[in-house]
Amino acid sequence: MDKIKKFNWDNYMNTVSYNTVLDGMGAFRELIPTMFSPDKEQIYLKTDDVAYNVNDTDVLNLKLTELLESIKNEARSVKWSYEDLYLLEVDYLAIASILDDKNKLPEEYKYPEYYLELAMKDFKAGI
């Protein structure tokens, strides 16, 4: 059997433009992920298709609560989706991390993974 040289994905991603990556996604282009702006001043949330200012901690705290509720609702939904749960979880943990870095994470959210675990118990109960 011939030895196949592995493609260097890291090098590829470091050398091509984002538009090149998007063009290569074709029909999957709608899968643009949650991400930060280059200056790290905004975060684009995939689940909302909206960017938020990372310094507006009041709005981010509201968003954190909304995301946790959305996760719980999705987990309880008859039409739940692994993908939707995953995307909500990514956004929830990103916002929790921003707030934690700024020492603005509310006391009741100090352990964001714990609340995800509780939401997933609802999910498992619905299976």
Z-matrix of the N, CA and C atoms (Angstrom, degrees):
N
C 1 1.445
C 2 1.534 1 108.12
N 3 1.342 2 116.94 1 137.22
C 4 1.458 3 121.40 2 179.20
C 5 1.525 4 109.90 3 -75.47
N 6 1.299 5 115.04 4 141.06
C 7 1.456 6 120.07 5 177.23
C 8 1.527 7 108.83 6 -79.82
N 9 1.318 8 116.87 7 126.35
C 10 1.460 9 122.02 8 -178.78
C 11 1.520 10 108.74 9 -97.25
N 12 1.327 11 115.82 10 128.16
C 13 1.455 12 120.50 11 177.45
C 14 1.529 13 108.69 12 -73.55
N 15 1.313 14 115.79 13 128.91
C 16 1.469 15 120.23 14 179.94
C 17 1.521 16 110.40 15 -71.92
N 18 1.310 17 115.00 16 141.72
C 19 1.453 18 121.72 17 178.16
C 20 1.522 19 109.04 18 -73.99
N 21 1.318 20 117.87 19 136.19
C 22 1.460 21 122.62 20 -179.34
C 23 1.527 22 109.21 21 -89.84
N 24 1.312 23 115.48 22 89.89
C 25 1.465 24 121.19 23 -177.64
C 26 1.519 25 111.88 24 -64.35
N 27 1.319 26 117.46 25 -39.51
C 28 1.469 27 120.50 26 -179.85
C 29 1.522 28 110.97 27 -60.53
N 30 1.319 29 116.38 28 -46.49
C 31 1.462 30 120.19 29 179.17
C 32 1.526 31 110.29 30 -62.95
N 33 1.320 32 116.54 31 -42.77
C 34 1.461 33 120.90 32 179.50
C 35 1.528 34 110.60 33 -58.64
N 36 1.328 35 117.43 34 -48.49
C 37 1.467 36 121.42 35 -177.21
C 38 1.528 37 111.89 36 -67.31
N 39 1.325 38 116.55 37 -26.87
C 40 1.463 39 119.79 38 178.53
C 41 1.515 40 113.48 39 -81.99
N 42 1.323 41 117.45 40 -12.18
C 43 1.463 42 119.36 41 -174.68
C 44 1.520 43 114.50 42 -114.87
N 45 1.326 44 119.13 43 -9.38
C 46 1.464 45 120.07 44 -179.18
C 47 1.522 46 110.33 45 -110.24
N 48 1.319 47 115.25 46 157.74
C 49 1.461 48 119.93 47 178.50
C 50 1.534 49 110.16 48 -76.61
N 51 1.302 50 115.20 49 160.02
C 52 1.460 51 120.52 50 177.87
C 53 1.530 52 109.78 51 -62.18
N 54 1.327 53 116.99 52 -36.87
C 55 1.464 54 120.11 53 179.00
C 56 1.521 55 111.59 54 -62.47
N 57 1.321 56 116.90 55 -35.28
C 58 1.461 57 120.03 56 176.62
C 59 1.522 58 110.09 57 -63.61
N 60 1.326 59 116.18 58 -42.17
C 61 1.469 60 120.36 59 177.85
C 62 1.521 61 109.97 60 -63.14
N 63 1.333 62 117.23 61 -45.27
C 64 1.464 63 121.06 62 179.16
C 65 1.523 64 111.16 63 -61.41
N 66 1.321 65 116.76 64 -43.83
C 67 1.471 66 120.02 65 179.04
C 68 1.523 67 110.72 66 -60.11
N 69 1.316 68 116.82 67 -37.42
C 70 1.454 69 121.36 68 -179.98
C 71 1.515 70 113.88 69 -71.43
N 72 1.334 71 116.72 70 -15.43
C 73 1.459 72 120.45 71 -178.71
C 74 1.522 73 112.26 72 -79.62
N 75 1.322 74 117.18 73 -19.50
C 76 1.462 75 120.69 74 178.35
C 77 1.514 76 112.41 75 52.93
N 78 1.322 77 116.69 76 -121.37
C 79 1.465 78 121.97 77 -176.89
C 80 1.527 79 111.99 78 -67.59
N 81 1.324 80 117.48 79 -16.83
C 82 1.462 81 120.51 80 -178.85
C 83 1.519 82 112.04 81 -90.84
N 84 1.302 83 118.06 82 11.78
C 85 1.463 84 122.89 83 -176.82
C 86 1.527 85 112.14 84 -57.56
N 87 1.311 86 117.12 85 -28.26
C 88 1.475 87 120.00 86 -179.28
C 89 1.523 88 112.06 87 -67.58
N 90 1.309 89 117.61 88 -6.44
C 91 1.457 90 121.23 89 -177.23
C 92 1.523 91 112.96 90 -88.43
N 93 1.338 92 117.40 91 30.22
C 94 1.464 93 120.72 92 177.20
C 95 1.525 94 107.58 93 -60.95
N 96 1.329 95 117.10 94 129.15
C 97 1.462 96 120.50 95 -172.88
C 98 1.518 97 114.20 96 -83.47
N 99 1.310 98 114.98 97 169.96
C 100 1.454 99 121.06 98 167.94
C 101 1.520 100 106.37 99 -61.80
N 102 1.339 101 116.57 100 134.32
C 103 1.464 102 119.34 101 -177.29
C 104 1.520 103 111.29 102 -159.21
N 105 1.332 104 114.53 103 162.61
C 106 1.460 105 121.98 104 176.83
C 107 1.515 106 110.09 105 -94.57
N 108 1.333 107 115.62 106 152.22
C 109 1.461 108 120.16 107 171.74
C 110 1.532 109 107.77 108 -69.76
N 111 1.332 110 117.56 109 159.51
C 112 1.473 111 119.23 110 -178.89
C 113 1.526 112 113.76 111 -55.88
N 114 1.334 113 118.03 112 -32.76
C 115 1.464 114 120.55 113 -179.83
C 116 1.534 115 112.71 114 -87.08
N 117 1.337 116 116.88 115 1.95
C 118 1.472 117 123.68 116 178.15
C 119 1.533 118 113.12 117 62.92
N 120 1.329 119 116.74 118 19.87
C 121 1.463 120 121.13 119 -179.83
C 122 1.528 121 112.73 120 -91.84
N 123 1.338 122 117.29 121 -16.22
C 124 1.454 123 121.40 122 179.85
C 125 1.518 124 109.10 123 -134.92
N 126 1.323 125 113.96 124 152.98
C 127 1.457 126 120.00 125 172.36
C 128 1.516 127 107.25 126 -124.99
N 129 1.327 128 115.12 127 128.91
C 130 1.461 129 121.78 128 175.61
C 131 1.519 130 106.99 129 -92.49
N 132 1.341 131 116.39 130 123.52
C 133 1.461 132 121.35 131 178.44
C 134 1.516 133 109.61 132 -99.84
N 135 1.297 134 115.17 133 120.39
C 136 1.461 135 122.02 134 -179.85
C 137 1.525 136 111.21 135 -57.09
N 138 1.320 137 117.39 136 -41.77
C 139 1.464 138 120.32 137 -174.75
C 140 1.524 139 112.76 138 -66.75
N 141 1.329 140 117.71 139 -26.80
C 142 1.469 141 121.32 140 179.67
C 143 1.517 142 112.63 141 -101.21
N 144 1.332 143 116.62 142 -21.87
C 145 1.459 144 122.19 143 -170.93
C 146 1.523 145 109.57 144 58.30
N 147 1.345 146 114.62 145 41.59
C 148 1.459 147 122.52 146 -178.16
C 149 1.524 148 108.18 147 -140.58
N 150 1.341 149 115.92 148 147.09
C 151 1.465 150 121.23 149 174.32
C 152 1.519 151 108.96 150 -101.01
N 153 1.333 152 115.53 151 141.49
C 154 1.460 153 122.43 152 178.86
C 155 1.516 154 109.70 153 -120.29
N 156 1.322 155 116.10 154 146.40
C 157 1.455 156 122.27 155 175.27
C 158 1.535 157 107.85 156 -73.87
N 159 1.330 158 117.37 157 125.35
C 160 1.467 159 119.96 158 -176.42
C 161 1.528 160 112.48 159 -70.90
N 162 1.327 161 117.48 160 -15.10
C 163 1.464 162 120.20 161 178.78
C 164 1.523 163 113.17 162 -90.72
N 165 1.315 164 117.16 163 -6.58
C 166 1.465 165 120.82 164 178.59
C 167 1.528 166 108.21 165 -89.60
N 168 1.320 167 115.78 166 77.29
C 169 1.460 168 120.84 167 -172.97
C 170 1.532 169 112.61 168 -67.15
N 171 1.324 170 117.70 169 -26.65
C 172 1.470 171 119.13 170 177.14
C 173 1.530 172 109.99 171 -64.34
N 174 1.316 173 116.58 172 -46.36
C 175 1.467 174 120.86 173 178.55
C 176 1.530 175 109.85 174 -65.53
N 177 1.324 176 117.50 175 -41.42
C 178 1.466 177 120.56 176 -179.71
C 179 1.526 178 111.59 177 -64.67
N 180 1.324 179 117.30 178 -35.65
C 181 1.466 180 119.96 179 176.13
C 182 1.519 181 111.12 180 -64.86
N 183 1.316 182 117.01 181 -41.40
C 184 1.471 183 120.54 182 175.86
C 185 1.525 184 110.19 183 -63.03
N 186 1.324 185 115.92 184 -42.28
C 187 1.465 186 121.04 185 -179.45
C 188 1.520 187 110.76 186 -64.02
N 189 1.327 188 117.27 187 -38.64
C 190 1.460 189 121.41 188 178.77
C 191 1.529 190 110.02 189 -60.04
N 192 1.316 191 116.89 190 -45.82
C 193 1.469 192 121.76 191 178.26
C 194 1.525 193 110.46 192 -62.66
N 195 1.335 194 116.55 193 -44.39
C 196 1.471 195 120.44 194 178.95
C 197 1.523 196 111.53 195 -61.31
N 198 1.323 197 116.29 196 -42.44
C 199 1.464 198 119.76 197 -178.99
C 200 1.523 199 111.53 198 -64.55
N 201 1.322 200 116.95 199 -41.97
C 202 1.464 201 119.36 200 178.78
C 203 1.525 202 110.20 201 -63.44
N 204 1.318 203 117.48 202 -41.37
C 205 1.469 204 120.65 203 177.31
C 206 1.531 205 110.85 204 -64.19
N 207 1.318 206 116.39 205 -39.96
C 208 1.465 207 120.13 206 177.62
C 209 1.518 208 111.24 207 -62.96
N 210 1.335 209 116.31 208 -40.03
C 211 1.462 210 120.20 209 177.60
C 212 1.528 211 110.03 210 -62.29
N 213 1.318 212 116.37 211 -45.72
C 214 1.474 213 120.16 212 179.13
C 215 1.525 214 110.70 213 -62.02
N 216 1.322 215 116.82 214 -44.36
C 217 1.464 216 120.35 215 -179.77
C 218 1.516 217 111.71 216 -64.11
N 219 1.333 218 116.81 217 -41.37
C 220 1.464 219 120.29 218 178.73
C 221 1.526 220 110.07 219 -65.01
N 222 1.332 221 116.33 220 -40.60
C 223 1.466 222 120.22 221 -179.30
C 224 1.524 223 111.45 222 -64.49
N 225 1.335 224 116.57 223 -31.78
C 226 1.474 225 120.59 224 -179.35
C 227 1.527 226 112.68 225 -87.00
N 228 1.326 227 116.41 226 -12.86
C 229 1.457 228 121.14 227 -173.86
C 230 1.524 229 111.95 228 -67.35
N 231 1.304 230 114.87 229 144.05
C 232 1.458 231 120.82 230 175.26
C 233 1.529 232 109.24 231 -66.43
N 234 1.314 233 116.78 232 -32.54
C 235 1.466 234 121.96 233 -177.90
C 236 1.523 235 111.43 234 -102.84
N 237 1.320 236 118.32 235 39.47
C 238 1.461 237 121.75 236 -177.07
C 239 1.526 238 111.06 237 -61.35
N 240 1.317 239 113.75 238 158.30
C 241 1.464 240 120.77 239 -178.13
C 242 1.524 241 108.55 240 -137.58
N 243 1.335 242 116.26 241 130.16
C 244 1.468 243 119.76 242 175.96
C 245 1.523 244 110.43 243 -58.35
N 246 1.329 245 116.63 244 -41.14
C 247 1.461 246 120.62 245 -178.41
C 248 1.523 247 110.95 246 -63.91
N 249 1.332 248 118.01 247 -45.80
C 250 1.460 249 120.76 248 179.64
C 251 1.518 250 110.79 249 -62.55
N 252 1.329 251 117.17 250 -42.74
C 253 1.461 252 120.23 251 177.67
C 254 1.524 253 111.32 252 -61.16
N 255 1.325 254 116.10 253 -43.35
C 256 1.461 255 120.46 254 179.70
C 257 1.530 256 111.11 255 -62.33
N 258 1.340 257 117.70 256 -47.34
C 259 1.461 258 120.81 257 -178.90
C 260 1.521 259 111.52 258 -63.00
N 261 1.317 260 116.85 259 -40.34
C 262 1.467 261 120.38 260 176.56
C 263 1.526 262 110.70 261 -63.54
N 264 1.319 263 116.64 262 -41.27
C 265 1.462 264 120.94 263 179.49
C 266 1.526 265 111.13 264 -63.57
N 267 1.319 266 117.71 265 -43.53
C 268 1.466 267 121.63 266 178.68
C 269 1.532 268 110.00 267 -58.95
N 270 1.330 269 117.20 268 -47.83
C 271 1.461 270 121.01 269 -179.27
C 272 1.527 271 111.16 270 -65.14
N 273 1.319 272 116.78 271 -42.20
C 274 1.464 273 121.73 272 178.98
C 275 1.533 274 111.04 273 -59.43
N 276 1.325 275 116.53 274 -47.93
C 277 1.470 276 119.89 275 -179.14
C 278 1.524 277 112.03 276 -68.96
N 279 1.338 278 117.65 277 -32.43
C 280 1.470 279 120.59 278 177.06
C 281 1.521 280 110.46 279 -64.97
N 282 1.328 281 116.94 280 -46.59
C 283 1.469 282 120.72 281 179.49
C 284 1.530 283 110.26 282 -65.61
N 285 1.321 284 117.74 283 -42.52
C 286 1.470 285 120.76 284 177.87
C 287 1.524 286 110.40 285 -59.95
N 288 1.307 287 118.02 286 -40.03
C 289 1.462 288 122.20 287 179.71
C 290 1.530 289 111.43 288 -65.58
N 291 1.336 290 116.66 289 -43.78
C 292 1.470 291 120.15 290 178.00
C 293 1.521 292 109.98 291 -59.43
N 294 1.328 293 116.13 292 -49.03
C 295 1.458 294 120.29 293 -178.32
C 296 1.531 295 111.53 294 -64.70
N 297 1.307 296 116.98 295 -38.41
C 298 1.463 297 120.64 296 178.22
C 299 1.529 298 110.52 297 -64.63
N 300 1.327 299 117.31 298 -42.28
C 301 1.470 300 121.17 299 178.28
C 302 1.522 301 111.81 300 -61.57
N 303 1.325 302 117.25 301 -30.62
C 304 1.457 303 121.94 302 -179.70
C 305 1.532 304 112.12 303 -93.72
N 306 1.340 305 116.11 304 6.45
C 307 1.468 306 122.15 305 -176.99
C 308 1.525 307 111.76 306 55.92
N 309 1.319 308 116.01 307 36.56
C 310 1.465 309 122.21 308 -179.88
C 311 1.528 310 111.91 309 -120.11
N 312 1.325 311 117.02 310 10.15
C 313 1.462 312 119.69 311 178.03
C 314 1.520 313 108.08 312 -73.31
N 315 1.348 314 117.61 313 123.13
C 316 1.456 315 119.80 314 -179.21
C 317 1.534 316 111.55 315 -57.89
N 318 1.299 317 115.70 316 147.97
C 319 1.470 318 121.47 317 -177.87
C 320 1.529 319 111.50 318 -54.00
N 321 1.340 320 117.02 319 -38.22
C 322 1.463 321 119.56 320 -177.85
C 323 1.532 322 112.87 321 -72.25
N 324 1.339 323 117.35 322 -4.47
C 325 1.471 324 121.11 323 177.31
C 326 1.526 325 112.24 324 -118.13
N 327 1.314 326 117.35 325 17.76
C 328 1.468 327 120.43 326 -175.78
C 329 1.523 328 112.95 327 -60.33
N 330 1.303 329 116.96 328 -22.37
C 331 1.461 330 121.00 329 179.62
C 332 1.531 331 108.43 330 -124.84
N 333 1.346 332 117.78 331 74.74
C 334 1.461 333 120.74 332 -173.01
C 335 1.530 334 113.83 333 -58.82
N 336 1.317 335 117.44 334 -31.94
C 337 1.469 336 119.96 335 179.81
C 338 1.530 337 111.29 336 -65.59
N 339 1.329 338 117.02 337 -31.06
C 340 1.468 339 121.03 338 178.64
C 341 1.527 340 110.06 339 -61.34
N 342 1.326 341 116.50 340 -43.04
C 343 1.463 342 120.24 341 -178.93
C 344 1.525 343 111.47 342 -69.55
N 345 1.327 344 115.93 343 -32.71
C 346 1.465 345 119.03 344 173.81
C 347 1.519 346 110.40 345 -65.13
N 348 1.321 347 116.23 346 -39.28
C 349 1.466 348 120.51 347 178.49
C 350 1.527 349 110.60 348 -61.97
N 351 1.329 350 116.32 349 -41.67
C 352 1.472 351 119.48 350 177.52
C 353 1.525 352 111.34 351 -63.48
N 354 1.323 353 116.60 352 -42.02
C 355 1.465 354 120.09 353 178.79
C 356 1.526 355 110.62 354 -63.55
N 357 1.309 356 116.60 355 -37.56
C 358 1.459 357 119.92 356 -179.69
C 359 1.529 358 111.80 357 -70.89
N 360 1.319 359 117.02 358 -25.43
C 361 1.471 360 119.08 359 173.58
C 362 1.518 361 109.43 360 -64.09
N 363 1.335 362 116.94 361 -38.96
C 364 1.469 363 120.44 362 174.66
C 365 1.520 364 109.79 363 -62.20
N 366 1.314 365 116.40 364 -41.14
C 367 1.457 366 122.21 365 -179.86
C 368 1.526 367 109.76 366 -61.88
N 369 1.319 368 117.59 367 -48.43
C 370 1.463 369 121.40 368 -179.23
C 371 1.519 370 111.75 369 -64.58
N 372 1.325 371 116.21 370 -33.32
C 373 1.466 372 119.74 371 179.28
C 374 1.524 373 110.61 372 -67.71
N 375 1.343 374 116.25 373 -27.31
C 376 1.465 375 120.05 374 -178.00
C 377 1.514 376 113.80 375 -84.07
N 378 1.337 377 117.63 376 -9.12
C 379 1.473 378 120.29 377 -178.02
C 380 1.509 379 111.07 378 -77.92
